[in-house]
């Protein structure tokens, strides 16, 4: 598997879009950074019946996925609530909603992309029909932590 597609000229348009979109997401988080580095970019080809078990993307700030083509697959990407005690206190509700969900599913469409924190656990259940996506990881370069706390780093 080639996970360095971001270094190939044929992916420049996508790389530019990833960088631009990551800048916008970083504004939402109000993150400070000196540079945005794509650390890996690869294509996922999932044949019918395959699955991708729960995982995250260590040592990165954001991860993302892009769906370049229309797919008959109705298999979503799933995100898990990261709170360890999420099931400990769960008042009954009138109906399920996105604020109280412990799993969140996103059905993909052609040209849809998602950027999410790299630490967020996610997975793909067994696919109904073949599915193609492009995924990446991004590291924000700059200062981490507060100065003079002995808990800071320049990355």
CORVEN-V797623 format. One record per residue. N is the residue number from 0. RES is the residue in three letters. SS is DSSP state (a for helix, b for strand, c for the rest). PHI is phi as a letter, one per 20 degrees, with the letter a starting at -180 (999 if undefined). NEAR is the number of other C-alpha atoms within 12 Angstrom. Layout:
n=N res=RES ss=SS phi=PHI near=NEAR
n=N res=RES ss=SS phi=PHI near=NEAR
This chain:
n=0 res=UNK ss=c phi=999 near=10
n=1 res=UNK ss=c phi=e near=15
n=2 res=UNK ss=c phi=d near=18
n=3 res=UNK ss=b phi=d near=21
n=4 res=UNK ss=a phi=f near=24
n=5 res=UNK ss=a phi=f near=29
n=6 res=UNK ss=a phi=e near=20
n=7 res=UNK ss=c phi=e near=16
n=8 res=UNK ss=a phi=g near=12
n=9 res=UNK ss=a phi=f near=12
n=10 res=UNK ss=a phi=d near=18
n=11 res=UNK ss=a phi=g near=16
n=12 res=UNK ss=a phi=f near=15
n=13 res=UNK ss=a phi=f near=29
n=14 res=UNK ss=a phi=g near=32
n=15 res=UNK ss=a phi=f near=19
n=16 res=UNK ss=a phi=f near=21
n=17 res=UNK ss=a phi=f near=36
n=18 res=UNK ss=a phi=f near=29
n=19 res=UNK ss=a phi=g near=20
n=20 res=UNK ss=a phi=f near=24
n=21 res=UNK ss=a phi=f near=35
n=22 res=UNK ss=a phi=f near=26
n=23 res=UNK ss=a phi=f near=16
n=24 res=UNK ss=a phi=f near=25
n=25 res=UNK ss=a phi=f near=27
n=26 res=UNK ss=a phi=f near=13
n=27 res=UNK ss=a phi=f near=13
n=28 res=UNK ss=a phi=e near=15
n=29 res=UNK ss=c phi=l near=11
n=30 res=UNK ss=c phi=f near=23
n=31 res=UNK ss=c phi=e near=20
n=32 res=UNK ss=c phi=b near=22
n=33 res=UNK ss=c phi=d near=16
n=34 res=UNK ss=b phi=b near=20
n=35 res=UNK ss=b phi=d near=29
n=36 res=UNK ss=b phi=d near=29
n=37 res=UNK ss=b phi=f near=34
n=38 res=UNK ss=b phi=e near=30
n=39 res=UNK ss=b phi=a near=29
n=40 res=UNK ss=b phi=b near=30
n=41 res=UNK ss=b phi=b near=28
n=42 res=UNK ss=b phi=d near=24
n=43 res=UNK ss=b phi=d near=24
n=44 res=UNK ss=b phi=d near=23
n=45 res=UNK ss=b phi=d near=23
n=46 res=UNK ss=c phi=f near=20
n=47 res=UNK ss=c phi=g near=19
n=48 res=UNK ss=c phi=n near=17
n=49 res=UNK ss=c phi=f near=21
n=50 res=UNK ss=c phi=c near=25
n=51 res=UNK ss=b phi=c near=23
n=52 res=UNK ss=b phi=f near=17
n=53 res=UNK ss=b phi=g near=19
n=54 res=UNK ss=b phi=a near=20
n=55 res=UNK ss=c phi=c near=26
n=56 res=UNK ss=c phi=c near=25
n=57 res=UNK ss=c phi=g near=17
n=58 res=UNK ss=c phi=m near=19
n=59 res=UNK ss=c phi=c near=25
n=60 res=UNK ss=c phi=e near=33
n=61 res=UNK ss=b phi=c near=37
n=62 res=UNK ss=b phi=c near=39
n=63 res=UNK ss=b phi=b near=41
n=64 res=UNK ss=b phi=b near=37
n=65 res=UNK ss=b phi=c near=35
n=66 res=UNK ss=b phi=d near=28
n=67 res=UNK ss=c phi=f near=21
n=68 res=UNK ss=c phi=c near=19
n=69 res=UNK ss=c phi=f near=19
n=70 res=UNK ss=c phi=c near=26
n=71 res=UNK ss=c phi=f near=19
n=72 res=UNK ss=c phi=f near=28
n=73 res=UNK ss=c phi=d near=21
n=74 res=UNK ss=c phi=e near=29
n=75 res=UNK ss=c phi=e near=30
n=76 res=UNK ss=b phi=e near=36
n=77 res=UNK ss=b phi=d near=29
n=78 res=UNK ss=b phi=d near=30
n=79 res=UNK ss=b phi=e near=28
n=80 res=UNK ss=c phi=f near=21
n=81 res=UNK ss=c phi=e near=21
n=82 res=UNK ss=c phi=f near=15
n=83 res=UNK ss=c phi=f near=11
n=84 res=UNK ss=c phi=d near=10
n=85 res=UNK ss=c phi=g near=16
n=86 res=UNK ss=c phi=e near=15
n=87 res=UNK ss=c phi=f near=9
n=88 res=UNK ss=c phi=c near=10
n=89 res=UNK ss=c phi=c near=13
n=90 res=UNK ss=c phi=g near=11
n=91 res=UNK ss=c phi=f near=10
n=92 res=UNK ss=c phi=c near=11
n=93 res=UNK ss=c phi=f near=7
n=94 res=UNK ss=c phi=b near=10
n=95 res=UNK ss=c phi=f near=14
n=96 res=UNK ss=c phi=b near=12
n=97 res=UNK ss=c phi=f near=15
n=98 res=UNK ss=c phi=f near=13
n=99 res=UNK ss=c phi=d near=20
n=100 res=UNK ss=c phi=f near=20
n=101 res=UNK ss=c phi=e near=23
n=102 res=UNK ss=b phi=c near=26
n=103 res=UNK ss=b phi=c near=23
n=104 res=UNK ss=b phi=d near=21
n=105 res=UNK ss=b phi=c near=25
n=106 res=UNK ss=c phi=f near=25
n=107 res=UNK ss=c phi=e near=27
n=108 res=UNK ss=c phi=c near=24
n=109 res=UNK ss=c phi=g near=19
n=110 res=UNK ss=c phi=m near=18
n=111 res=UNK ss=b phi=e near=20
n=112 res=UNK ss=b phi=c near=27
n=113 res=UNK ss=b phi=c near=31
n=114 res=UNK ss=b phi=c near=32
n=115 res=UNK ss=b phi=b near=32
n=116 res=UNK ss=b phi=g near=30
n=117 res=UNK ss=c phi=f near=28
n=118 res=UNK ss=c phi=f near=24
n=119 res=UNK ss=c phi=f near=26
n=120 res=UNK ss=c phi=f near=27
n=121 res=UNK ss=b phi=b near=31
n=122 res=UNK ss=b phi=a near=26
n=123 res=UNK ss=b phi=c near=33
n=124 res=UNK ss=c phi=f near=26
n=125 res=UNK ss=c phi=g near=22
n=126 res=UNK ss=c phi=f near=26
n=127 res=UNK ss=c phi=f near=19
n=128 res=UNK ss=c phi=b near=21
n=129 res=UNK ss=c phi=g near=22
n=130 res=UNK ss=b phi=b near=36
n=131 res=UNK ss=b phi=c near=30
n=132 res=UNK ss=b phi=b near=32
n=133 res=UNK ss=b phi=d near=35
n=134 res=UNK ss=b phi=c near=37
n=135 res=UNK ss=b phi=b near=39
n=136 res=UNK ss=b phi=c near=38
n=137 res=UNK ss=b phi=c near=37
n=138 res=UNK ss=b phi=d near=33
n=139 res=UNK ss=b phi=e near=30
n=140 res=UNK ss=b phi=e near=23
n=141 res=UNK ss=c phi=q near=19
n=142 res=UNK ss=b phi=e near=19
n=143 res=UNK ss=b phi=d near=21
n=144 res=UNK ss=c phi=m near=16
n=145 res=UNK ss=c phi=e near=13
n=146 res=UNK ss=c phi=f near=11
n=147 res=UNK ss=c phi=m near=10
n=148 res=UNK ss=c phi=d near=9
n=149 res=UNK ss=c phi=m near=10
n=150 res=UNK ss=c phi=c near=11
n=151 res=UNK ss=c phi=d near=13
n=152 res=UNK ss=b phi=b near=14
n=153 res=UNK ss=b phi=d near=17
n=154 res=UNK ss=c phi=d near=18
